[in-house]
Amino acid sequence: MYSIYVVYKTIPGHREAFIRELNESGVAAAVRAENGCIRYDYYLSEKDENEILLIEAWETKEHQQIHVTQPHIATLKALKEKHVVDTKLGEFELK
């Protein structure tokens, strides 16, 4: 399994709009339906009202690399440009 985390810092007051638009646009559902996707979940920070944590788990690293080439990723990028000011990501191991 290949797992990554993404920490989004949204424009102040945009966190809920970003999550809502991800769901309304179908991006989240499309990612979850991708071949090899095990987990694609967003978590809201209790301490920071502008922070979102995304956990992704894929069968393999290759599945995740194919994921970033999918057409719905263009919609995700547009939503990030509208709502997100900073993105950090990294790999981790789920046990």
C-alpha positions in Angstrom: 0.0 0.0 0.0 1.2 3.6 -0.8 -0.1 6.4 1.5 0.3 10.1 1.4 -1.0 13.1 3.4 -1.8 16.5 2.1 -2.3 19.5 4.4 -4.2 22.3 2.8 -4.2 25.8 4.2 -7.2 27.6 2.8 -7.9 31.3 2.4 -9.5 32.4 5.7 -13.2 31.5 5.7 -12.9 29.2 2.6 -12.5 25.8 4.2 -16.1 24.7 4.1 -16.6 26.1 0.6 -13.6 24.2 -0.7 -14.9 20.9 0.8 -18.4 21.6 -0.5 -17.2 22.3 -4.0 -15.0 19.2 -4.0 -18.1 17.1 -3.3 -20.5 19.1 -5.5 -18.1 19.0 -8.5 -17.8 15.2 -8.2 -14.0 15.3 -7.7 -14.0 13.4 -4.4 -16.3 10.7 -5.8 -14.3 10.4 -9.0 -11.1 9.9 -7.0 -12.6 7.3 -4.8 -13.8 5.4 -7.9 -10.3 5.3 -9.4 -8.6 2.0 -9.9 -6.4 1.3 -6.9 -7.9 3.9 -4.5 -8.3 2.5 -1.0 -8.9 5.7 0.9 -9.4 9.4 0.0 -10.7 11.2 3.1 -10.6 14.8 4.3 -10.3 15.8 7.9 -10.9 19.3 9.4 -8.5 20.7 12.0 -9.9 21.4 15.4 -7.3 24.0 16.1 -7.1 25.8 12.8 -10.3 26.7 11.0 -8.4 27.1 7.7 -6.6 23.8 7.7 -7.7 20.5 6.0 -5.8 17.2 6.1 -6.3 14.8 3.2 -5.3 11.1 3.7 -4.9 9.1 0.5 -4.1 5.3 0.4 -3.5 3.5 -2.9 -2.8 -0.1 -3.8 0.6 1.0 -5.2 2.6 4.2 -5.9 1.9 3.6 -9.6 -1.9 3.9 -9.0 -1.3 7.2 -7.2 0.8 8.5 -10.1 -1.9 7.6 -12.6 -4.4 9.4 -10.3 -2.7 12.8 -10.8 -3.1 12.5 -14.6 -6.9 12.0 -14.5 -9.2 14.7 -16.0 -10.9 15.6 -12.7 -7.6 16.7 -11.3 -7.9 19.8 -13.4 -11.1 20.6 -11.5 -9.2 20.0 -8.2 -6.5 22.4 -9.3 -9.0 25.1 -10.2 -10.7 24.7 -6.8 -7.3 24.9 -5.1 -6.5 28.2 -7.0 -9.8 29.6 -5.7 -9.6 28.5 -2.1 -6.1 27.3 -1.1 -3.1 29.4 -0.2 -0.6 26.6 0.8 -0.3 22.9 0.2 2.2 20.5 1.9 2.4 16.8 1.3 4.3 13.7 2.4 4.4 10.0 2.4 3.7 7.7 5.4 3.0 4.1 6.2 -0.4 2.9 7.4 -0.3 -0.3 9.5 
